[in-house]
Every structure is written in C-alpha cells, then in structure tokens.
C-alpha cells in the first residue's frame, strides 16, 4: 500500500467510526489521536543527506577527462564512479582531472567480474578476475575512493548456485586483507546474474564474511522485476554502503530501462526506506549518457525523487 493510500485509509476509518456514533472517546478517540500524529513519511520531508553522483560513462566520451568532470560538476553532481583503469598513466590523469574539477571519484566500477567471474571452475578465469579486483582496489586508493563495486558470482549451466556461493566467498576472503590495508570496501551488488535473488539471502551472504570491508551495493532498479526496492532497503539496512539509481518499466511483451521517475519504481517508498535506515552515502545514477541538458534533468530528478529537494 502506498503511503498516500495508507493515510486515506486511516482518515476514512476515523470518519466511519465517528459516523457510527462512537464520539470522541474509545475507538474513535484512539483513531483520531493516531491520525493526528505525524506519519512515518514525515521523516522523509527533510532532504536526505545523500551525495548525488553518476557513472563516468554517462558523460560524453568525446570530451577530455577534465571537461567530463567539469560537466558533471556543472550539472549538479558531487561524485563520479569510474571504471577499473589498469593503465597507471591514465589512472593518474583521471585523478588530476577530478581534482582540478573539484569533484570526487567516489567509487570504482570493477570491470572483470562478468567476463571473468570469481565463481568459475576455471582457475585461469578466477586469476584474471582477482587481478581485476586488485587493480580496482588500488585505483580506489589512488583516487581517494572508499569502495569497489563487485558482482560476486554468475550462476549458469556450468556453475551451480551452491558453487557460486562457496567459490566466490573463498576468493573474496582472500581480498579482504588488501581491502583493509587500503581502507576500501568491497561492495557486493545484486544484478541479473541468477544469484542473490532475495534481500534475506544477500544479507546472509554478506554477513558470513564477518568483515566491515564487505558490504552491500544496492541497485534500486535491478530488483524491480522480482521484488520491491523499499523491501530490500529495509532488509539490508546498515549493510548498504553505496547505491545505484535506475528505473525499470514493465510493458506488454517485455520491459525497458527508463529515466528516473518514468518507470515502476515507487520513489516515495524508496526515499522513505532510505530515511528509515539512516542512509547517508552516495547515490550514483547508472543511466544512458547524454548532453548537458539531459544531465541537468537527471540531476533534478534525483533531487526531487530521492533527496527530497524540489
């Protein structure tokens, strides 16, 4: 039930009680008192302390890094998520460009976990995946980022669910000492990889590491096909370290990824859930790229839908 519907239900119940002649005491009095109390959603009337960001790929690739970061800042974004960058000279150039534009590289998008999953039975594939994560962790340290996004496993005809769980955990545990040394969180994301299909399961998977250096990266749009983002947020709670923003639209014959606010995400419920768990990290838009006008529109949508600024 949406929050607006909930309030209407309470109001109609109070009216019915009064019409039944229950007066100001008893049930009617209790209902009236409850209806006059500030609703839970009132907490969400205060803007959420969330840092607004976007993935680097949303910025025009034809621009220099310096111009791309400047465009992000001018469009109203505070932070950027950059991809794994093995070339040390390019990584340094990215750092200098971000510093010059006065914008923070908030996190690293690990790039090898799909092609080279940690859950593979092929040792060479796992080695490649681990090398990519170590590069990502060192990128994060260089850039002043505090998290690396990791898709932990892929379930497929060659990899059972149980194997995906145990194999990926085994490899991630090997990365925890480096993450602790660099003070960079390994943030596990839920995606369409046929793995971690419920918030309870994801919380259990992360909790089994018993490490502050393994947390959750929650993607709002990724769960809409089979769940409700607000439910995931409340269940994962304080384990959520970073957030991706997407919107998802079901339609006849399929679905589509759409701009924020144009899909099926109940943004009022999502915002309320973030308020309830006290989330105060970053929220990174992961959408199609575009020009300055488009990016400014995305920025305003985040303000209105999630942060609570109109």
N, C-alpha and C positions, 0 to 999 in steps of 0.2 A: 504494500500500500504506500502510495506517495505521501509525503508529509502534508501536502495541502489536503488530500483526501482524509487523512487522519484527523486534522483539525475540524474539517467539515463534519466528520462522523461524531466527534465529541460535542460540537455545537448542536447537532440535530438530536443527540441523545439527551442533552440538557433540556432542550425545548420540549421534547416528548415527556420528560419527567415532570416539568412544570405544568404542561397541559393536563397531565393526569391528576393534578391537584396535590402534588407532594409538597408544595410550598417551599419555604427557604430552609427547612431542616431536613434531616435524614438523608436519603439518597440524593435528592435534588441539591441539597446544600453541599454535599461532598462533590457532586459532579460540577457544580458551579465553581467551587473552590479550585478544583483541578483545572478546569477550563481557563480560569483566570491566572494560573501560574504560567511563568514563561515556559514556552515549549522548548524541547531539546534543541530544535533547529535555531533557536535564538542565539545559541553559542556561535553558530555559523554566520551571524550577522556581522561579526568582527572579521575584517580581512585576515586570511590565513597567512602566517609568516613563511610563505613558500617562495623560493628563488626560481624565477622563470627562465627556462632555457630552451635550447633547440639543438638537434644534431647538426654537425658540421655539413653534412650532405644536403641539408635544406638550403644552404647558401650557394649562389651561382659559382660553379667550378671554373668558369672563365675568369673569375677575379683572382687576384693575388690573395694570399692568406691575410695580409694586412687589411685589404679592402673588405674581405669577407667578415672578419671580426668586427671591423668598424660598422658595417651594415647591420650586423646582429645587435650591436650596442645601440645604434641609432633607432632600430626598430623596437627597442624596449626590452631586449633580453639581457639578463645579468650573467648567464653562464652558457657554456657550449660543451657538448660531448663530442670528443674527437676520436677517430678510429685508431687502431693499432698502427704504429708507424715504425717499421724496422730500421729504416734509414736514419742514422743518427743526425746527419746534417739537416734532413727535412724535419726531424723532431725538434731540433734546436730552432729552426726557422719558425715553426709553429709556435713555440714558446715565446720567441721575441715578438712575433706579430700579435699574439694575445696580450702580452704585457703592454705593448705600445698602444693597443686599442682600449686598454683598461677593462678587459673582460676576462673572466676566469674560465680556464678549462676545468670543468667540474668533475669530469669522469672520462673513462676510456671505454670505447665500444670494442671489445675483443673480436677479432675478425676470423679466427681459425676454427671456432667451435662447431660450425656447421659442416664444413668440408672435412675437418679432422676432429671428430667427436671424441671426448675422453672415454666414452662408453664402447669404443670399437674394440674388437678382439684382435686387431692387427697392431702389434707393438709399434711399428713404424708410424702408423697414423696417430697413436697416442703420444708418441715422442714429439711429433710435429705440433700437436695440439698444446702440449706442455710448453714447448718453446715459444709458441704464440702467446700463451698466458704470461710467461716470464717477461717477454718483451713488453706486453701490455702493462704489467706491474711496474716495470722500470720507466715506461713512458709516463705513467701516472706520477711517479716520484719526481721526474724531471719537470713536469707541467704543474706540479702543485695540486694535483687531483687527489681525491680521497677514496675513489672506488673504481673498480674494473667490472664491467658487466660480463657475466659468463652464462651462456646456455650450457648446462652441465652435462647433458646426455641427449641422445637421439634413439628412440625406440623404432625398430624397423624389422623386417623379416629375419635379419641376421642377428638382431640384438633383442633379447627378451627384456621385459620390464625389470625383472629382478637383477639381471646382469647390468642393465643401465644404471640401476641404483648403486649396486656394490662397486662396480668398476669405477664409476665417476667419483664416488666418495673416496675411494682409495687414492685416486690421483689428486683430488682437491686437498686431501690431508697433507700430501707432500708439498703443496704450495703454501700452506698456512704459515710456516716459519718465515718464508720470504715476505709474505704479506704483512706479518707482524713486524719484521725488521724495517720494512719501508713505510709502515703505518698506512697501508692501503687496504680497504675492504674488498673482498671477493663477493660481489653482489649477484646472487643467483636469480635469473629471470625465467618466468613462465612464458612459454611460447607454444606454437603449434608443432611440437616435437613428439606428441603422444606420450608425454612424461610430465609428472607432477600436475595431474589433472584436477586436483581439488585443493582448496586452501588448507585444509587439515593435513593433507599429505605433504604439501610444500613446507608447512611449518615443522612437521616431524622431520623431514629430510634435512632441513637447515639446523634444527635443534640437535640432531645427532652429532654434529661436529663439535658442539660444546665449545665454540670459539667466538669471541667478539669480532673476529676478522672474516667471518662468513655470515652474510645477512641476505635479505631479500631485495631484489629489484622488481618492483611491481609495475606491470604494464596494464593500464586501465582498459585499453581496447582489446587486448588479447583474450580476455576471458568472457567477453560478451556472448560468444557463440554457445557457450556451455555453462554460464554462470552469471553472477551479478557482482560487478566490481566492488560495491559497497560491502558485500558479504566477505569477499576476500580481504578487503582492507581491515575490517574489524577482527577477522580471524588471525591474520598475520600480525596485526598490531605493531608492537615496537620492533619487530624483526625487519620491518620495511625500512630500508636505508635510502633508496632512490626510487624515482617514479618516471615512467614513460607515459606520455599522453597521446592517445589515438582515439578515433571514434569509428564505430562499426555500424553498418546499416544492413539489416536483413531486407531482402526484397524477393519478389516472386521469381523463382528459378535460380536464386543464388544470394549473393551478398556483395557488399562493396565497402572499401575503406573510404571514409569521407572526412571532411573538415570537422573540427571540434564543434559540437553543437548541432550538427546536421545528421547525426546517427541515432542509435538506440540507447546510448549511454545516458543514464539518469544523473546528470551532473549535479543536481541539487543533493541527491542522496550520496553521491561520491564525495562532494565537498563536506557534507555533514559527517560522514565516516572519518575523513581525514581530521576534522576538527575534534572528534571524539577521541582519537588515538593520540592527539597532540603532535601530528606530523609537522615538522618544520624544516624539511630538507628541500631538495630541488625537484622540479617537475619539468622534464625535458620533452618538448614536442618532437615526435617522430612521424613526420608527415611528408607529403610531396614538397619539393622545393619550389621556389618562385622568386618574383622580384620584390622590391622594397614595399610596394603597396600590399602585396599578398602577405608578407612577413609581418607588417604592422597590423593587419587584420587578425592574423593568428595570435599575435601578442595581446590584442584587445579581447579576443575570445577567451584566452586563458585568464585574463583579469576578471572578466565577467562571470565565466562559468565555474572557475575553480578557486581563485584567490578571493573573490568577493568584492572587487573594485569595479565600479561602473563608470 
